[in-house]
Amino acid sequence: MREGSRNMNQPRRTRPLPKPLLCAQQEFLRHLARVARVDEVTLWTVEKKGYLLSVLMQGKTQEWFLATRREPRVPRTFTRLDVAVRMGQRLFKVRTMTLVCQT
């Protein structure tokens, strides 16, 4: 196999953050998760020891990021992975999440 190409059966390990970022507070995302089905919950690693939580709804192409309470247009950065996982489980009632590591 050539360098730079990958086998189509292997999952993609990294992907870039979507631009522009769509952010919403947890009350809105909780309601959105009840109305529309959650397709995928993703934890993104950013900077040094920072994590972002995003959700992709079924049938939609936009990824929604959990926002801070004070600034609803800024994604909330978690410093601990376990807190980000618990928040995703509590908001979206899912057991599996995807962790995307940025290099």
C-alpha positions as CSV (number, residue, x, y, z in Angstrom):
1,M,0.0,0.0,0.0
2,R,1.3,3.4,-0.9
3,E,2.2,5.9,1.8
4,G,-0.5,8.5,2.2
5,S,-3.3,6.1,1.1
6,R,-5.3,4.2,3.5
7,N,-7.4,1.0,3.3
8,M,-11.1,1.9,3.0
9,N,-12.0,-0.6,5.7
10,Q,-9.9,1.2,8.3
11,P,-11.7,4.0,10.2
12,R,-10.4,7.5,9.8
13,R,-8.4,8.4,12.9
14,T,-8.4,12.2,12.7
15,R,-10.6,14.8,11.1
16,P,-10.5,18.6,11.2
17,L,-12.9,20.6,13.2
18,P,-15.9,21.7,11.2
19,K,-16.0,25.4,10.2
20,P,-18.0,27.4,11.1
21,L,-18.7,26.1,14.6
22,L,-22.4,26.0,15.5
23,C,-22.7,26.4,19.3
24,A,-25.7,26.1,21.6
25,Q,-26.3,25.9,25.3
26,Q,-27.1,22.7,27.0
27,E,-30.8,23.4,27.4
28,F,-31.2,23.8,23.6
29,L,-29.1,20.8,22.8
30,R,-31.0,18.6,25.3
31,H,-34.3,19.7,23.7
32,L,-32.9,19.1,20.2
33,A,-31.7,15.6,21.2
34,R,-35.3,14.7,22.4
35,V,-36.9,16.0,19.2
36,A,-34.4,14.7,16.7
37,R,-32.4,11.5,17.2
38,V,-28.8,11.7,18.1
39,D,-26.6,10.1,15.4
40,E,-23.1,10.6,16.9
41,V,-21.5,12.3,19.9
42,T,-17.9,13.4,19.4
43,L,-15.2,14.6,21.8
44,W,-12.5,16.7,20.1
45,T,-9.1,17.3,21.6
46,V,-7.9,20.8,21.2
47,E,-4.9,22.7,22.4
48,K,-3.2,21.1,25.3
49,K,-5.6,19.0,27.5
50,G,-8.7,20.6,26.2
51,Y,-11.8,18.8,25.0
52,L,-14.9,20.0,23.0
53,L,-18.2,18.1,23.0
54,S,-20.3,18.0,19.8
55,V,-23.4,16.2,18.6
56,L,-24.6,15.3,15.1
57,M,-28.3,14.7,14.7
58,Q,-29.8,12.1,12.5
59,G,-30.4,13.3,8.9
60,K,-28.5,16.6,9.5
61,T,-25.1,17.6,8.2
62,Q,-24.4,20.3,10.9
63,E,-22.4,19.5,14.0
64,W,-23.5,21.3,17.1
65,F,-21.0,22.1,19.9
66,L,-21.9,22.6,23.5
67,A,-21.5,26.3,24.4
68,T,-20.6,28.1,27.6
69,R,-23.3,29.7,29.7
70,R,-21.9,33.2,29.6
71,E,-21.0,33.3,25.9
72,P,-23.4,31.1,23.8
73,R,-21.4,31.5,20.6
74,V,-18.2,30.1,22.1
75,P,-17.7,26.3,22.5
76,R,-17.2,25.1,26.0
77,T,-13.7,23.7,26.6
78,F,-13.4,20.9,29.2
79,T,-10.1,20.4,30.9
80,R,-10.9,16.8,32.0
81,L,-11.9,14.1,29.7
82,D,-14.1,12.3,32.3
83,V,-16.2,15.4,32.9
84,A,-16.7,15.8,29.1
85,V,-17.8,12.2,28.8
86,R,-20.2,12.5,31.8
87,M,-21.7,15.7,30.3
88,G,-22.3,14.0,27.0
89,Q,-23.9,11.0,28.6
90,R,-26.1,13.2,30.7
91,L,-27.2,15.4,27.9
92,F,-27.7,12.9,25.1
93,K,-28.3,9.6,26.9
94,V,-25.6,7.8,24.8
95,R,-23.0,5.2,25.9
96,T,-20.7,5.4,22.9
97,M,-18.7,8.5,21.8
98,T,-16.0,9.2,19.3
99,L,-12.8,10.7,20.5
100,V,-11.0,12.7,17.7
101,C,-7.4,13.5,18.5
102,Q,-5.9,16.6,16.7
103,T,-2.2,16.6,15.9
